[in-house]
Amino acid sequence: MKKIISLVLIGFILSGCSLFRIHKRDIAQGNIITQGEVSRLHIGMTPLQVKEIMGNPVLVNIFSNERLEYVYTFQPGYGNRVEKRLICLFQYGRLREILGT
Protein backbone atom coordinates (compact mmCIF):
# COMPACT_ATOMS: atom_id res chain seq x y z
CA MET A 1 0.00 0.00 0.00
CA LYS A 2 2.86 2.37 0.83
CA LYS A 3 4.44 1.66 -2.57
CA ILE A 4 1.28 2.55 -4.42
CA ILE A 5 0.84 5.79 -2.49
CA SER A 6 4.47 6.75 -2.99
CA LEU A 7 4.28 5.94 -6.73
CA VAL A 8 1.14 8.05 -7.10
CA LEU A 9 2.78 10.88 -5.14
CA ILE A 10 5.93 10.73 -7.28
CA GLY A 11 3.75 10.73 -10.41
CA PHE A 12 1.97 13.90 -9.28
CA ILE A 13 5.26 15.61 -8.44
CA LEU A 14 6.83 14.72 -11.79
CA SER A 15 3.77 15.75 -13.79
CA GLY A 16 4.07 19.26 -12.34
CA CYS A 17 7.75 19.58 -13.17
CA SER A 18 8.35 20.54 -16.78
CA LEU A 19 6.88 17.42 -18.34
CA PHE A 20 4.12 19.66 -19.64
CA ARG A 21 4.36 23.21 -20.89
CA ILE A 22 3.82 25.82 -18.19
CA HIS A 23 0.92 28.17 -18.89
CA LYS A 24 1.87 31.79 -19.49
CA ARG A 25 -0.76 34.49 -19.51
CA ASP A 26 -1.32 36.97 -22.30
CA ILE A 27 -0.60 40.50 -21.06
CA ALA A 28 -2.38 43.51 -22.56
CA GLN A 29 -1.53 46.99 -21.30
CA GLY A 30 -2.51 50.53 -22.21
CA ASN A 31 -5.19 51.93 -24.48
CA ILE A 32 -6.63 49.58 -27.05
CA ILE A 33 -6.15 51.36 -30.39
CA THR A 34 -8.55 50.30 -33.13
CA GLN A 35 -8.64 51.48 -36.73
CA GLY A 36 -12.25 52.55 -36.26
CA GLU A 37 -11.32 54.94 -33.46
CA VAL A 38 -8.36 56.35 -35.36
CA SER A 39 -10.48 56.93 -38.47
CA ARG A 40 -12.88 59.07 -36.39
CA LEU A 41 -10.06 61.49 -35.50
CA HIS A 42 -9.57 64.50 -37.75
CA ILE A 43 -7.52 67.69 -37.83
CA GLY A 44 -9.05 70.56 -35.85
CA MET A 45 -10.49 68.54 -32.96
CA THR A 46 -10.00 69.70 -29.38
CA PRO A 47 -8.15 67.55 -26.81
CA LEU A 48 -11.48 66.86 -25.10
CA GLN A 49 -12.99 65.53 -28.33
CA VAL A 50 -9.96 63.29 -28.88
CA LYS A 51 -10.25 61.96 -25.31
CA GLU A 52 -13.94 61.19 -25.85
CA ILE A 53 -13.02 58.94 -28.78
CA MET A 54 -9.74 57.43 -27.58
CA GLY A 55 -10.08 57.63 -23.79
CA ASN A 56 -7.51 59.06 -21.40
CA PRO A 57 -3.94 58.71 -22.69
CA VAL A 58 -1.43 56.45 -20.98
CA LEU A 59 1.42 58.93 -21.31
CA VAL A 60 0.82 62.51 -20.23
CA ASN A 61 3.42 65.23 -20.74
CA ILE A 62 3.15 67.42 -17.63
CA PHE A 63 5.17 70.20 -19.27
CA SER A 64 2.98 70.64 -22.34
CA ASN A 65 -0.72 70.22 -23.12
CA GLU A 66 0.14 70.03 -26.81
CA ARG A 67 0.65 66.24 -26.97
CA LEU A 68 -1.39 63.14 -26.14
CA GLU A 69 0.26 59.72 -26.42
CA TYR A 70 -1.70 56.49 -26.60
CA VAL A 71 0.28 53.27 -26.22
CA TYR A 72 -0.97 49.68 -26.38
CA THR A 73 1.23 46.64 -25.84
CA PHE A 74 0.24 42.99 -26.13
CA GLN A 75 2.54 40.21 -24.99
CA PRO A 76 1.17 36.75 -25.79
CA GLY A 77 2.22 33.98 -23.43
CA TYR A 78 4.33 32.41 -26.15
CA GLY A 79 5.10 34.85 -28.91
CA ASN A 80 6.45 38.24 -29.85
CA ARG A 81 5.39 41.47 -28.20
CA VAL A 82 3.21 43.82 -30.27
CA GLU A 83 3.21 47.57 -29.61
CA LYS A 84 0.95 50.23 -31.12
CA ARG A 85 1.45 53.98 -30.61
CA LEU A 86 -0.72 56.92 -31.51
CA ILE A 87 0.51 60.46 -30.90
CA CYS A 88 -1.82 63.43 -31.23
CA LEU A 89 -0.11 66.80 -31.57
CA PHE A 90 -2.04 70.00 -30.87
CA GLN A 91 -1.43 73.64 -31.68
CA TYR A 92 -3.51 76.41 -30.10
CA GLY A 93 -5.88 73.81 -28.62
CA ARG A 94 -6.67 72.10 -31.93
CA LEU A 95 -5.45 68.78 -33.35
CA ARG A 96 -2.66 69.55 -35.79
CA GLU A 97 -1.13 66.15 -36.59
CA ILE A 98 -1.76 62.45 -35.94
CA LEU A 99 1.26 60.16 -35.81
CA GLY A 100 0.91 56.42 -35.42
CA THR A 101 2.37 53.01 -35.99
A tleap script that builds the chain and sets N, CA, C and O, in Angstrom:
source leaprc.protein.ff14SB
mol = sequence {
  NMET LYS LYS ILE ILE SER LEU VAL LEU ILE
  GLY PHE ILE LEU SER GLY CYS SER LEU PHE
  ARG ILE HIE LYS ARG ASP ILE ALA GLN GLY
  ASN ILE ILE THR GLN GLY GLU VAL SER ARG
  LEU HIE ILE GLY MET THR PRO LEU GLN VAL
  LYS GLU ILE MET GLY ASN PRO VAL LEU VAL
  ASN ILE PHE SER ASN GLU ARG LEU GLU TYR
  VAL TYR THR PHE GLN PRO GLY TYR GLY ASN
  ARG VAL GLU LYS ARG LEU ILE CYS LEU PHE
  GLN TYR GLY ARG LEU ARG GLU ILE LEU GLY
  CTHR
}
set mol.1.N position { 0.824 -1.192 0.000 }
set mol.1.CA position { 0.000 0.000 0.000 }
set mol.1.C position { 0.867 1.255 0.000 }
set mol.1.O position { 0.559 2.234 -0.680 }
set mol.2.N position { 1.966 1.215 0.777 }
set mol.2.CA position { 2.863 2.367 0.825 }
set mol.2.C position { 3.518 2.593 -0.534 }
set mol.2.O position { 3.756 3.737 -0.922 }
set mol.3.N position { 3.812 1.513 -1.262 }
set mol.3.CA position { 4.440 1.658 -2.573 }
set mol.3.C position { 3.491 2.342 -3.564 }
set mol.3.O position { 3.901 3.193 -4.353 }
set mol.4.N position { 2.245 1.958 -3.503 }
set mol.4.CA position { 1.277 2.552 -4.422 }
set mol.4.C position { 1.108 4.042 -4.140 }
set mol.4.O position { 1.084 4.857 -5.062 }
set mol.5.N position { 0.991 4.389 -2.864 }
set mol.5.CA position { 0.841 5.791 -2.491 }
set mol.5.C position { 2.075 6.587 -2.885 }
set mol.5.O position { 1.962 7.696 -3.406 }
set mol.6.N position { 3.251 6.026 -2.639 }
set mol.6.CA position { 4.473 6.752 -2.991 }
set mol.6.C position { 4.631 6.870 -4.512 }
set mol.6.O position { 5.122 7.891 -4.994 }
set mol.7.N position { 4.225 5.844 -5.280 }
set mol.7.CA position { 4.281 5.937 -6.735 }
set mol.7.C position { 3.308 6.992 -7.264 }
set mol.7.O position { 3.646 7.745 -8.178 }
set mol.8.N position { 2.113 7.050 -6.700 }
set mol.8.CA position { 1.143 8.053 -7.101 }
set mol.8.C position { 1.662 9.451 -6.752 }
set mol.8.O position { 1.536 10.380 -7.550 }
set mol.9.N position { 2.238 9.595 -5.570 }
set mol.9.CA position { 2.782 10.879 -5.136 }
set mol.9.C position { 3.932 11.319 -6.044 }
set mol.9.O position { 4.000 12.486 -6.432 }
set mol.10.N position { 4.818 10.417 -6.378 }
set mol.10.CA position { 5.932 10.729 -7.279 }
set mol.10.C position { 5.397 11.097 -8.664 }
set mol.10.O position { 5.927 11.999 -9.315 }
set mol.11.N position { 4.358 10.407 -9.112 }
set mol.11.CA position { 3.746 10.734 -10.407 }
set mol.11.C position { 3.181 12.137 -10.438 }
set mol.11.O position { 3.346 12.858 -11.422 }
set mol.12.N position { 2.503 12.534 -9.346 }
set mol.12.CA position { 1.973 13.899 -9.276 }
set mol.12.C position { 3.086 14.930 -9.251 }
set mol.12.O position { 2.980 15.970 -9.901 }
set mol.13.N position { 4.135 14.663 -8.521 }
set mol.13.CA position { 5.255 15.608 -8.442 }
set mol.13.C position { 5.923 15.763 -9.800 }
set mol.13.O position { 6.216 16.881 -10.222 }
set mol.14.N position { 6.165 14.655 -10.487 }
set mol.14.CA position { 6.827 14.721 -11.793 }
set mol.14.C position { 5.947 15.351 -12.859 }
set mol.14.O position { 6.457 16.009 -13.766 }
set mol.15.N position { 4.648 15.163 -12.769 }
set mol.15.CA position { 3.769 15.747 -13.788 }
set mol.15.C position { 3.724 17.269 -13.675 }
set mol.15.O position { 3.405 17.947 -14.652 }
set mol.16.N position { 4.033 17.808 -12.517 }
set mol.16.CA position { 4.070 19.255 -12.342 }
set mol.16.C position { 5.407 19.873 -12.686 }
set mol.16.O position { 5.525 21.097 -12.726 }
set mol.17.N position { 6.400 19.071 -12.932 }
set mol.17.CA position { 7.752 19.584 -13.173 }
set mol.17.C position { 8.152 19.426 -14.630 }
set mol.17.O position { 8.717 18.401 -15.012 }
set mol.18.N position { 7.877 20.382 -15.406 }
set mol.18.CA position { 8.354 20.539 -16.776 }
set mol.18.C position { 8.107 19.355 -17.709 }
set mol.18.O position { 8.722 19.296 -18.774 }
set mol.19.N position { 7.259 18.437 -17.364 }
set mol.19.CA position { 6.877 17.423 -18.339 }
set mol.19.C position { 5.869 18.014 -19.318 }
set mol.19.O position { 5.801 17.625 -20.483 }
set mol.20.N position { 5.093 18.962 -18.811 }
set mol.20.CA position { 4.123 19.660 -19.638 }
set mol.20.C position { 4.527 21.121 -19.713 }
set mol.20.O position { 5.267 21.614 -18.862 }
set mol.21.N position { 4.049 21.799 -20.715 }
set mol.21.CA position { 4.362 23.207 -20.885 }
set mol.21.C position { 3.653 24.036 -19.809 }
set mol.21.O position { 2.470 23.834 -19.534 }
set mol.22.N position { 4.380 24.954 -19.216 }
set mol.22.CA position { 3.819 25.819 -18.189 }
set mol.22.C position { 2.977 26.886 -18.871 }
set mol.22.O position { 3.377 27.440 -19.895 }
set mol.23.N position { 1.822 27.169 -18.307 }
set mol.23.CA position { 0.916 28.167 -18.886 }
set mol.23.C position { 1.431 29.568 -18.595 }
set mol.23.O position { 1.737 29.903 -17.450 }
set mol.24.N position { 1.524 30.381 -19.635 }
set mol.24.CA position { 1.872 31.790 -19.486 }
set mol.24.C position { 0.684 32.612 -19.936 }
set mol.24.O position { 0.059 32.306 -20.951 }
set mol.25.N position { 0.373 33.646 -19.190 }
set mol.25.CA position { -0.764 34.492 -19.510 }
set mol.25.C position { -0.427 35.498 -20.602 }
set mol.25.O position { 0.718 35.928 -20.742 }
set mol.26.N position { -1.442 35.861 -21.366 }
set mol.26.CA position { -1.322 36.972 -22.298 }
set mol.26.C position { -1.440 38.264 -21.490 }
set mol.26.O position { -2.285 38.367 -20.601 }
set mol.27.N position { -0.600 39.241 -21.797 }
set mol.27.CA position { -0.596 40.497 -21.056 }
set mol.27.C position { -0.896 41.633 -22.025 }
set mol.27.O position { -0.154 41.863 -22.979 }
set mol.28.N position { -1.992 42.339 -21.767 }
set mol.28.CA position { -2.378 43.507 -22.557 }
set mol.28.C position { -2.330 44.724 -21.649 }
set mol.28.O position { -2.890 44.708 -20.552 }
set mol.29.N position { -1.661 45.780 -22.104 }
set mol.29.CA position { -1.530 46.994 -21.298 }
set mol.29.C position { -1.771 48.222 -22.154 }
set mol.29.O position { -1.446 48.240 -23.341 }
set mol.30.N position { -2.340 49.241 -21.543 }
set mol.30.CA position { -2.510 50.529 -22.214 }
set mol.30.C position { -3.880 50.694 -22.831 }
set mol.30.O position { -4.836 50.005 -22.473 }
set mol.31.N position { -3.951 51.626 -23.769 }
set mol.31.CA position { -5.187 51.932 -24.479 }
set mol.31.C position { -5.297 51.047 -25.709 }
set mol.31.O position { -4.372 50.982 -26.519 }
set mol.32.N position { -6.411 50.375 -25.846 }
set mol.32.CA position { -6.631 49.584 -27.052 }
set mol.32.C position { -6.878 50.559 -28.207 }
set mol.32.O position { -7.787 51.387 -28.146 }
set mol.33.N position { -6.073 50.453 -29.239 }
set mol.33.CA position { -6.149 51.363 -30.390 }
set mol.33.C position { -6.720 50.582 -31.569 }
set mol.33.O position { -6.085 49.663 -32.087 }
set mol.34.N position { -7.927 50.960 -31.984 }
set mol.34.CA position { -8.552 50.300 -33.131 }
set mol.34.C position { -8.551 51.246 -34.324 }
set mol.34.O position { -8.490 52.465 -34.165 }
set mol.35.N position { -8.620 50.672 -35.512 }
set mol.35.CA position { -8.638 51.476 -36.730 }
set mol.35.C position { -9.908 52.314 -36.798 }
set mol.35.O position { -9.893 53.420 -37.339 }
set mol.36.N position { -11.001 51.798 -36.258 }
set mol.36.CA position { -12.249 52.546 -36.256 }
set mol.36.C position { -12.158 53.831 -35.446 }
set mol.36.O position { -12.665 54.874 -35.857 }
set mol.37.N position { -11.505 53.746 -34.288 }
set mol.37.CA position { -11.325 54.942 -33.463 }
set mol.37.C position { -10.410 55.950 -34.140 }
set mol.37.O position { -10.690 57.149 -34.145 }
set mol.38.N position { -9.320 55.462 -34.710 }
set mol.38.CA position { -8.355 56.352 -35.364 }
set mol.38.C position { -8.992 57.040 -36.570 }
set mol.38.O position { -8.706 58.207 -36.837 }
set mol.39.N position { -9.847 56.332 -37.295 }
set mol.39.CA position { -10.481 56.935 -38.473 }
set mol.39.C position { -11.478 58.030 -38.083 }
set mol.39.O position { -11.806 58.881 -38.910 }
set mol.40.N position { -11.956 58.022 -36.854 }
set mol.40.CA position { -12.880 59.074 -36.394 }
set mol.40.C position { -12.152 60.365 -36.019 }
set mol.40.O position { -12.781 61.415 -35.896 }
set mol.41.N position { -10.833 60.295 -35.837 }
set mol.41.CA position { -10.061 61.489 -35.502 }
set mol.41.C position { -9.831 62.323 -36.761 }
set mol.41.O position { -9.625 61.777 -37.845 }
set mol.42.N position { -9.866 63.639 -36.615 }
set mol.42.CA position { -9.565 64.502 -37.750 }
set mol.42.C position { -8.932 65.800 -37.256 }
set mol.42.O position { -9.095 66.190 -36.100 }
set mol.43.N position { -8.221 66.443 -38.141 }
set mol.43.CA position { -7.521 67.687 -37.827 }
set mol.43.C position { -8.542 68.735 -37.387 }
set mol.43.O position { -9.618 68.851 -37.974 }
set mol.44.N position { -8.192 69.498 -36.342 }
set mol.44.CA position { -9.050 70.562 -35.854 }
set mol.44.C position { -9.839 70.200 -34.598 }
set mol.44.O position { -10.510 71.057 -34.022 }
set mol.45.N position { -9.767 68.945 -34.171 }
set mol.45.CA position { -10.486 68.535 -32.964 }
set mol.45.C position { -9.805 69.101 -31.717 }
set mol.45.O position { -8.608 69.385 -31.736 }
set mol.46.N position { -10.560 69.263 -30.645 }
set mol.46.CA position { -10.001 69.704 -29.376 }
set mol.46.C position { -9.489 68.484 -28.614 }
set mol.46.O position { -9.882 67.360 -28.926 }
set mol.47.N position { -8.617 68.682 -27.617 }
set mol.47.CA position { -8.153 67.550 -26.810 }
set mol.47.C position { -9.305 66.800 -26.141 }
set mol.47.O position { -9.243 65.578 -26.006 }
set mol.48.N position { -10.339 67.498 -25.728 }
set mol.48.CA position { -11.484 66.855 -25.096 }
set mol.48.C position { -12.215 65.934 -26.073 }
set mol.48.O position { -12.649 64.845 -25.697 }
set mol.49.N position { -12.350 66.366 -27.312 }
set mol.49.CA position { -12.993 65.530 -28.332 }
set mol.49.C position { -12.163 64.284 -28.624 }
set mol.49.O position { -12.712 63.200 -28.816 }
set mol.50.N position { -10.836 64.441 -28.657 }
set mol.50.CA position { -9.958 63.290 -28.885 }
set mol.50.C position { -10.074 62.308 -27.715 }
set mol.50.O position { -10.115 61.096 -27.925 }
set mol.51.N position { -10.126 62.825 -26.489 }
set mol.51.CA position { -10.249 61.956 -25.308 }
set mol.51.C position { -11.594 61.237 -25.265 }
set mol.51.O position { -11.678 60.121 -24.752 }
set mol.52.N position { -12.642 61.857 -25.794 }
set mol.52.CA position { -13.942 61.190 -25.853 }
set mol.52.C position { -13.899 59.974 -26.769 }
set mol.52.O position { -14.566 58.974 -26.503 }
set mol.53.N position { -13.131 60.051 -27.831 }
set mol.53.CA position { -13.023 58.937 -28.779 }
set mol.53.C position { -12.025 57.899 -28.290 }
set mol.53.O position { -12.327 56.706 -28.270 }
set mol.54.N position { -10.838 58.347 -27.895 }
set mol.54.CA position { -9.737 57.434 -27.581 }
set mol.54.C position { -9.627 57.069 -26.095 }
set mol.54.O position { -8.978 56.082 -25.750 }
set mol.55.N position { -10.247 57.845 -25.225 }
set mol.55.CA position { -10.084 57.631 -23.793 }
set mol.55.C position { -8.916 58.454 -23.274 }
set mol.55.O position { -8.282 59.191 -24.030 }
set mol.56.N position { -8.635 58.328 -21.987 }
set mol.56.CA position { -7.509 59.059 -21.402 }
set mol.56.C position { -6.200 58.437 -21.849 }
set mol.56.O position { -6.080 57.212 -21.879 }
set mol.57.N position { -5.212 59.258 -22.200 }
set mol.57.CA position { -3.937 58.710 -22.685 }
set mol.57.C position { -3.137 58.074 -21.562 }
set mol.57.O position { -3.266 58.439 -20.393 }
set mol.58.N position { -2.305 57.111 -21.946 }
set mol.58.CA position { -1.428 56.449 -20.980 }
set mol.58.C position { -0.289 57.375 -20.586 }
set mol.58.O position { 0.049 57.489 -19.407 }
set mol.59.N position { 0.300 58.034 -21.569 }
set mol.59.CA position { 1.419 58.932 -21.307 }
set mol.59.C position { 0.940 60.375 -21.364 }
set mol.59.O position { 0.337 60.805 -22.346 }
set mol.60.N position { 1.219 61.112 -20.298 }
set mol.60.CA position { 0.824 62.510 -20.227 }
set mol.60.C position { 2.079 63.340 -20.009 }
set mol.60.O position { 2.840 63.092 -19.074 }
set mol.61.N position { 2.295 64.327 -20.874 }
set mol.61.CA position { 3.423 65.232 -20.739 }
set mol.61.C position { 2.989 66.361 -19.811 }
set mol.61.O position { 2.135 67.170 -20.174 }
set mol.62.N position { 3.571 66.421 -18.618 }
set mol.62.CA position { 3.154 67.421 -17.633 }
set mol.62.C position { 3.668 68.812 -17.976 }
set mol.62.O position { 3.213 69.795 -17.392 }
set mol.63.N position { 4.594 68.912 -18.900 }
set mol.63.CA position { 5.168 70.201 -19.270 }
set mol.63.C position { 4.450 70.856 -20.443 }
set mol.63.O position { 4.625 72.050 -20.689 }
set mol.64.N position { 3.649 70.089 -21.165 }
set mol.64.CA position { 2.978 70.636 -22.341 }
set mol.64.C position { 1.624 69.959 -22.526 }
set mol.64.O position { 1.508 68.739 -22.409 }
set mol.65.N position { 0.610 70.757 -22.813 }
set mol.65.CA position { -0.721 70.217 -23.120 }
set mol.65.C position { -0.889 69.967 -24.607 }
set mol.65.O position { -1.989 69.664 -25.067 }
set mol.66.N position { 0.187 70.090 -25.357 }
set mol.66.CA position { 0.137 70.026 -26.810 }
set mol.66.C position { 0.322 68.613 -27.367 }
set mol.66.O position { 0.454 68.446 -28.579 }
set mol.67.N position { 0.332 67.591 -26.500 }
set mol.67.CA position { 0.653 66.244 -26.971 }
set mol.67.C position { -0.083 65.206 -26.129 }
set mol.67.O position { -0.032 65.245 -24.900 }
set mol.68.N position { -0.768 64.275 -26.800 }
set mol.68.CA position { -1.390 63.136 -26.136 }
set mol.68.C position { -0.798 61.874 -26.751 }
set mol.68.O position { -0.755 61.741 -27.974 }
set mol.69.N position { -0.345 60.956 -25.917 }
set mol.69.CA position { 0.259 59.717 -26.420 }
set mol.69.C position { -0.537 58.526 -25.937 }
set mol.69.O position { -0.756 58.344 -24.739 }
set mol.70.N position { -0.966 57.719 -26.890 }
set mol.70.CA position { -1.695 56.491 -26.599 }
set mol.70.C position { -0.788 55.317 -26.967 }
set mol.70.O position { -0.272 55.238 -28.082 }
set mol.71.N position { -0.604 54.414 -26.012 }
set mol.71.CA position { 0.281 53.268 -26.221 }
set mol.71.C position { -0.476 52.003 -25.834 }
set mol.71.O position { -1.140 51.961 -24.799 }
set mol.72.N position { -0.373 50.973 -26.671 }
set mol.72.CA position { -0.969 49.676 -26.377 }
set mol.72.C position { 0.085 48.607 -26.635 }
set mol.72.O position { 0.677 48.560 -27.713 }
set mol.73.N position { 0.314 47.757 -25.657 }
set mol.73.CA position { 1.234 46.641 -25.838 }
set mol.73.C position { 0.497 45.343 -25.537 }
set mol.73.O position { -0.329 45.272 -24.627 }
set mol.74.N position { 0.816 44.321 -26.319 }
set mol.74.CA position { 0.238 42.994 -26.127 }
set mol.74.C position { 1.370 41.980 -26.171 }
set mol.74.O position { 2.087 41.872 -27.166 }
set mol.75.N position { 1.518 41.244 -25.084 }
set mol.75.CA position { 2.542 40.210 -24.992 }
set mol.75.C position { 1.840 38.868 -24.840 }
set mol.75.O position { 1.361 38.541 -23.754 }
set mol.76.N position { 1.773 38.072 -25.934 }
set mol.76.CA position { 1.174 36.746 -25.786 }
set mol.76.C position { 2.062 35.862 -24.914 }
set mol.76.O position { 3.268 36.085 -24.813 }
set mol.77.N position { 1.461 34.873 -24.295 }
set mol.77.CA position { 2.216 33.979 -23.428 }
set mol.77.C position { 3.426 33.382 -24.127 }
set mol.77.O position { 4.516 33.326 -23.557 }
set mol.78.N position { 3.235 32.944 -25.345 }
set mol.78.CA position { 4.327 32.407 -26.151 }
set mol.78.C position { 4.284 33.104 -27.505 }
set mol.78.O position { 3.524 32.710 -28.390 }
set mol.79.N position { 5.085 34.120 -27.657 }
set mol.79.CA position { 5.099 34.846 -28.915 }
set mol.79.C position { 5.796 36.178 -28.762 }
set mol.79.O position { 6.338 36.500 -27.705 }
set mol.80.N position { 5.772 36.946 -29.834 }
set mol.80.CA position { 6.447 38.238 -29.854 }
set mol.80.C position { 5.526 39.350 -29.368 }
set mol.80.O position { 4.312 39.308 -29.571 }
set mol.81.N position { 6.117 40.326 -28.733 }
set mol.81.CA position { 5.387 41.475 -28.205 }
set mol.81.C position { 4.970 42.391 -29.345 }
set mol.81.O position { 5.744 42.628 -30.272 }
set mol.82.N position { 3.746 42.905 -29.276 }
set mol.82.CA position { 3.210 43.824 -30.271 }
set mol.82.C position { 2.958 45.154 -29.575 }
set mol.82.O position { 2.364 45.195 -28.497 }
set mol.83.N position { 3.409 46.240 -30.192 }
set mol.83.CA position { 3.209 47.567 -29.614 }
set mol.83.C position { 2.609 48.493 -30.661 }
set mol.83.O position { 3.064 48.541 -31.803 }
set mol.84.N position { 1.574 49.231 -30.249 }
set mol.84.CA position { 0.952 50.234 -31.117 }
set mol.84.C position { 1.046 51.574 -30.403 }
set mol.84.O position { 0.833 51.660 -29.194 }
set mol.85.N position { 1.365 52.615 -31.157 }
set mol.85.CA position { 1.448 53.976 -30.611 }
set mol.85.C position { 0.642 54.914 -31.480 }
set mol.85.O position { 0.606 54.789 -32.705 }
set mol.86.N position { -0.008 55.860 -30.813 }
set mol.86.CA position { -0.721 56.919 -31.505 }
set mol.86.C position { -0.402 58.207 -30.771 }
set mol.86.O position { -0.638 58.318 -29.568 }
set mol.87.N position { 0.135 59.180 -31.493 }
set mol.87.CA position { 0.510 60.460 -30.900 }
set mol.87.C position { -0.318 61.544 -31.573 }
set mol.87.O position { -0.329 61.675 -32.797 }
set mol.88.N position { -1.012 62.318 -30.743 }
set mol.88.CA position { -1.823 63.431 -31.232 }
set mol.88.C position { -1.143 64.729 -30.830 }
set mol.88.O position { -0.955 65.002 -29.644 }
set mol.89.N position { -0.777 65.524 -31.824 }
set mol.89.CA position { -0.114 66.796 -31.569 }
set mol.89.C position { -1.108 67.936 -31.774 }
set mol.89.O position { -1.857 67.954 -32.751 }
set mol.90.N position { -1.103 68.883 -30.843 }
set mol.90.CA position { -2.044 69.996 -30.870 }
set mol.90.C position { -1.291 71.311 -31.028 }
set mol.90.O position { -0.126 71.429 -30.646 }
set mol.91.N position { -1.968 72.281 -31.590 }
set mol.91.CA position { -1.434 73.640 -31.677 }
set mol.91.C position { -2.609 74.587 -31.457 }
set mol.91.O position { -3.615 74.523 -32.162 }
set mol.92.N position { -2.466 75.454 -30.480 }
set mol.92.CA position { -3.515 76.408 -30.105 }
set mol.92.C position { -4.819 75.691 -29.736 }
set mol.92.O position { -5.908 76.179 -30.039 }
set mol.93.N position { -4.700 74.531 -29.080 }
set mol.93.CA position { -5.877 73.808 -28.615 }
set mol.93.C position { -6.628 73.013 -29.670 }
set mol.93.O position { -7.742 72.554 -29.419 }
set mol.94.N position { -6.032 72.842 -30.850 }
set mol.94.CA position { -6.668 72.096 -31.935 }
set mol.94.C position { -5.709 71.025 -32.455 }
set mol.94.O position { -4.498 71.238 -32.513 }
set mol.95.N position { -6.261 69.880 -32.828 }
set mol.95.CA position { -5.449 68.781 -33.346 }
set mol.95.C position { -4.778 69.217 -34.647 }
set mol.95.O position { -5.433 69.629 -35.604 }
set mol.96.N position { -3.449 69.110 -34.646 }
set mol.96.CA position { -2.656 69.554 -35.788 }
set mol.96.C position { -2.140 68.375 -36.594 }
set mol.96.O position { -2.078 68.434 -37.822 }
set mol.97.N position { -1.762 67.279 -35.888 }
set mol.97.CA position { -1.133 66.154 -36.587 }
set mol.97.C position { -1.396 64.877 -35.807 }
set mol.97.O position { -1.451 64.887 -34.577 }
set mol.98.N position { -1.558 63.772 -36.536 }
set mol.98.CA position { -1.759 62.453 -35.938 }
set mol.98.C position { -0.629 61.550 -36.423 }
set mol.98.O position { -0.482 61.309 -37.621 }
set mol.99.N position { 0.152 61.063 -35.490 }
set mol.99.CA position { 1.258 60.159 -35.815 }
set mol.99.C position { 0.950 58.806 -35.215 }
set mol.99.O position { 0.489 58.726 -34.076 }
set mol.100.N position { 1.194 57.744 -35.958 }
set mol.100.CA position { 0.906 56.423 -35.418 }
set mol.100.C position { 1.664 55.327 -36.111 }
set mol.100.O position { 2.173 55.487 -37.220 }
set mol.101.N position { 1.726 54.201 -35.421 }
set mol.101.CA position { 2.368 53.014 -35.988 }
set mol.101.C position { 1.414 51.866 -35.962 }
set mol.101.O position { 1.759 50.767 -36.396 }
savepdb mol mol.pdb
quit
